[in-house]
Amino acid sequence: MRTNRRDFIKVSAGGAAALSVASTGAWLSGCTSSQAATGMRFLRPEDVEMLKALTPAILSGQINATDTDKIQGVVESFDQLLGTTSQIVVDLMLQAFDALNFMPSRGLMTGQWSAWSNASLADANNALARLRNSNISLLNAVYAATTRLVISSYYLRPENQRSTGYPGPPKKVSGSVPAVEAPEPGEETP
Amino acid sequence: MTNLSVVTLGSDTDPYRKAEERGWSITNAADLDSSVTVEADVVIVGTGAGGGTAAETLTKAGLSVVLLEAGPLKTSSEFDMDEESAYADLYQEGTGRANKSGSIVILQGRSVGGSTTVNWTTSFRTPPQTLQFWADKMGVKGLSEEELAPFFQQMETRLNIHRWGTPPNPNNEQLAIAAKELGYSWDIIHRNVKGCLNLGYCGLGCPVDAKQSMLVTTIPTALDNKAKLYHHAQVDRVLIEGDSVVGVEASALKNGAWGKTGQTITVRATRTILSGGGINTPAVLLRSKAPDPHARIGKRTFLHPTTLSLAIYDKEIDPYYGAPQSVYSDHFQWQTVDTGPVGFKLEAPPLQPAFTAGFYGAMGDTLTDSMAKLSHTNCLIALMRDGFSEQSQGGAVELNDRGEPIVNYELNDYLLEGVRRAWNVMVEMQFAAGAKTVRPAHKQAEPYRSWADAKKAIASFPYTPFGVTVGSAHVMGGSAMGEDETRTVVNSQGKFHHLDNLYVMDGSLFPTSIGANPQLSIYGLVLKLSSQLASEFSA
């Protein structure tokens, strides 16, 4: 069941009290009336801006705030990853993003009162800390889901896995090439 | 360092390459251009540990069987040990499944073979304490240790379950080293493998069919015995006529996408067996509006809530390689059965990079710095034995507006106290084994350099469901068995209390969690229940 955006804003206008009520069981009654951004299946333009702001904080040390291509890559992977989950996951994620995107819930939840496109790395870190450390479990859930999906979007890609020193799996070839005996872990390999 | 990326593997072990030659009847329901109705002696919903075992037993008894699987048919020819494709293809909701609040990630399989296609091969018989508790407190009959022993033995032979003879990988070895150091009991794990190359990718689908999952054992036998398999076929409901179930109705799902094609598969059968596992079996019963006078369907769903501690060593661990699980400790598992604090089993998980990053419970520089040391990282996990104490009554499966299942299960103070106790044990063990830094998975934790610092931090953390990282790979219960209709869903033979010809044969039968990785518990129990059902047919 989809409610419209105005209903959601009314809920969020109740501020922390409404969020607290929502956290007792029901997720925010979100809305997804706007269209997905160009090139995206699920993420709307506002979601893309928000994730662009949060990604360099979540993946700091891997991605700098100035790495616009890498950030865009993570956001695109995030969108694709959503497509491998389920309608349940996508609905909840987009409802959470509604709350993170629109005033005044965005400001109340994250302290980010101006648009995400204005957020500095410090602002993004502050917003994430507010969600993580809130006493409202709904906000903790938004933090957990958002960070897990961003982190997975990045580390699922073999090229990013190599940054951990992981050499990668054995190579699988099609056809009837016989399996090669693998060395014991811990043994040196050529 | 070990580098398996230089190793090349062929894919000639895949039994499904000879499907046509062997005359197997396999239908991808996504490709159906009209709805179909088929008849069988038995329809089995689900192809995991329960469905696979039941299918082999019943087809060997000469019965005609239709197997329905919501997930896709993916076989070793496609298993390339890549996390991204494996999670998307082989797991429920692409590993995005979680409890209702979002605080517990739930890993469950979803393809032909169910969770056996992606589990880590760890095989334990049901602990005798668990069976005794079921008999004494849950009203379960005929499932004593002695009564089940021959069935476990038969499945152990069938699936080549044996004590792992190769030395544990360094990730598991740390558990043994620490247990020896601190005087805790420990042992080597039994695994269902044949010709295992010790690669470490069981969780992404065995690339060489060494794992004796349902995908390569019982399901091929059932197909040889003329079972019909439909995949991409999601059962909406059982068909109820009067006091009896006469089959099921399934929707064909689209290839590689969400949503239904609009075609249906109706199976009319003398007996209907639900083997969709925890969550999905109770969901079918709820969607079917099966009689439930005591509101028991979906209740007592258990998760073995599992928390972790990650440690970094000076030496190479290469925790992504080697048999994923080979050492365990039950030292803290059975100190009491149903009184006192929750018991937990200690194991080690495989650490492929995305899996590790997703469960680290950290972000930013802490995550990046930790992940940069992945090759030197060891992880211990504690699986909490839920469902025995008065303070652990499990969660409930509910349906959303679309009829999809949601698990309402939250970590209460009893389980959060278990997390704290487990961290105290695991972190001390990792330092005892020589770790340089250890980080228990609390969102406020840092990598600690000494046991004293870590101990102080563990004592000072606030314990809330979102403060701690807890996941689950073992969904159990929800269709609890027992003789008391007011407390259970099916009887001790797996027969639904309130309708004829409807059976449950999977992990959802368990009236508590198992207290051990559950696959062999499902195999043994379902072999017994399906053998009884087969003999009813011949009687």
Chai-1 contact restraints between the chains, C-beta under 6 A:
chainA,res_idxA,chainB,res_idxB,connection_type,confidence,min_distance_angstrom,max_distance_angstrom,comment,restraint_id
A,M1,B,D401,contact,1.0,0.0,6.0,A-B,restraint_1
A,I58,B,M363,contact,1.0,0.0,6.0,A-B,restraint_2
A,S60,B,G364,contact,1.0,0.0,6.0,A-B,restraint_3
A,S60,B,D365,contact,1.0,0.0,6.0,A-B,restraint_4
A,G61,B,D365,contact,1.0,0.0,6.0,A-B,restraint_5
A,G61,B,T368,contact,1.0,0.0,6.0,A-B,restraint_6
A,Q62,B,T368,contact,1.0,0.0,6.0,A-B,restraint_7
A,T84,B,A88,contact,1.0,0.0,6.0,A-B,restraint_8
A,T84,B,G94,contact,1.0,0.0,6.0,A-B,restraint_9
A,T85,B,E93,contact,1.0,0.0,6.0,A-B,restraint_10
A,T85,B,G94,contact,1.0,0.0,6.0,A-B,restraint_11
A,T85,B,G96,contact,1.0,0.0,6.0,A-B,restraint_12
A,S86,B,E93,contact,1.0,0.0,6.0,A-B,restraint_13
A,Q87,B,W258,contact,1.0,0.0,6.0,A-B,restraint_14
A,I88,B,E404,contact,1.0,0.0,6.0,A-B,restraint_15
A,V89,B,E93,contact,1.0,0.0,6.0,A-B,restraint_16
A,V89,B,G96,contact,1.0,0.0,6.0,A-B,restraint_17
A,R132,B,K443,contact,1.0,0.0,6.0,A-B,restraint_18
A,S137,B,F466,contact,1.0,0.0,6.0,A-B,restraint_19
A,N140,B,F466,contact,1.0,0.0,6.0,A-B,restraint_20
A,A141,B,S101,contact,1.0,0.0,6.0,A-B,restraint_21
A,A141,B,G102,contact,1.0,0.0,6.0,A-B,restraint_22
A,A144,B,G102,contact,1.0,0.0,6.0,A-B,restraint_23
A,A145,B,G102,contact,1.0,0.0,6.0,A-B,restraint_24
A,T147,B,M363,contact,1.0,0.0,6.0,A-B,restraint_25
A,R148,B,G358,contact,1.0,0.0,6.0,A-B,restraint_26
A,I151,B,A357,contact,1.0,0.0,6.0,A-B,restraint_27
A,I151,B,G358,contact,1.0,0.0,6.0,A-B,restraint_28
A,S152,B,A354,contact,1.0,0.0,6.0,A-B,restraint_29
A,S152,B,G358,contact,1.0,0.0,6.0,A-B,restraint_30
A,Y155,B,P353,contact,1.0,0.0,6.0,A-B,restraint_31
A,Y155,B,A354,contact,1.0,0.0,6.0,A-B,restraint_32
A,Y155,B,A357,contact,1.0,0.0,6.0,A-B,restraint_33
A,L156,B,E83,contact,1.0,0.0,6.0,A-B,restraint_34
A,L156,B,E84,contact,1.0,0.0,6.0,A-B,restraint_35
A,L156,B,A354,contact,1.0,0.0,6.0,A-B,restraint_36
A,Q161,B,P353,contact,1.0,0.0,6.0,A-B,restraint_37
A,T164,B,P353,contact,1.0,0.0,6.0,A-B,restraint_38
A,T164,B,M371,contact,1.0,0.0,6.0,A-B,restraint_39
A,T164,B,L374,contact,1.0,0.0,6.0,A-B,restraint_40
A,G165,B,L374,contact,1.0,0.0,6.0,A-B,restraint_41
A,G165,B,S375,contact,1.0,0.0,6.0,A-B,restraint_42
A,Y166,B,Y320,contact,1.0,0.0,6.0,A-B,restraint_43
A,Y166,B,P353,contact,1.0,0.0,6.0,A-B,restraint_44
A,Y166,B,L374,contact,1.0,0.0,6.0,A-B,restraint_45
A,P167,B,N3,contact,1.0,0.0,6.0,A-B,restraint_46
A,P167,B,S5,contact,1.0,0.0,6.0,A-B,restraint_47
A,G168,B,S5,contact,1.0,0.0,6.0,A-B,restraint_48
A,P169,B,M81,contact,1.0,0.0,6.0,A-B,restraint_49
A,P170,B,L4,contact,1.0,0.0,6.0,A-B,restraint_50
A,P170,B,V7,contact,1.0,0.0,6.0,A-B,restraint_51
A,P170,B,L9,contact,1.0,0.0,6.0,A-B,restraint_52
A,K171,B,T8,contact,1.0,0.0,6.0,A-B,restraint_53
A,K172,B,L9,contact,1.0,0.0,6.0,A-B,restraint_54
A,K172,B,D80,contact,1.0,0.0,6.0,A-B,restraint_55
A,K172,B,P207,contact,1.0,0.0,6.0,A-B,restraint_56
A,V173,B,T8,contact,1.0,0.0,6.0,A-B,restraint_57
A,S174,B,S11,contact,1.0,0.0,6.0,A-B,restraint_58
A,S176,B,D12,contact,1.0,0.0,6.0,A-B,restraint_59
A,V177,B,G10,contact,1.0,0.0,6.0,A-B,restraint_60
A,P178,B,G10,contact,1.0,0.0,6.0,A-B,restraint_61
A,A179,B,L9,contact,1.0,0.0,6.0,A-B,restraint_62
A,A179,B,G10,contact,1.0,0.0,6.0,A-B,restraint_63
A,A179,B,V208,contact,1.0,0.0,6.0,A-B,restraint_64
A,V180,B,V7,contact,1.0,0.0,6.0,A-B,restraint_65
A,V180,B,T8,contact,1.0,0.0,6.0,A-B,restraint_66
A,A182,B,V7,contact,1.0,0.0,6.0,A-B,restraint_67
A,A182,B,L197,contact,1.0,0.0,6.0,A-B,restraint_68
A,A182,B,L199,contact,1.0,0.0,6.0,A-B,restraint_69
A,P185,B,T2,contact,1.0,0.0,6.0,A-B,restraint_70
A,P185,B,N169,contact,1.0,0.0,6.0,A-B,restraint_71
A,P185,B,D318,contact,1.0,0.0,6.0,A-B,restraint_72
A,P185,B,Y321,contact,1.0,0.0,6.0,A-B,restraint_73
A,P185,B,G322,contact,1.0,0.0,6.0,A-B,restraint_74
A,T189,B,N3,contact,1.0,0.0,6.0,A-B,restraint_75
A,T189,B,V6,contact,1.0,0.0,6.0,A-B,restraint_76
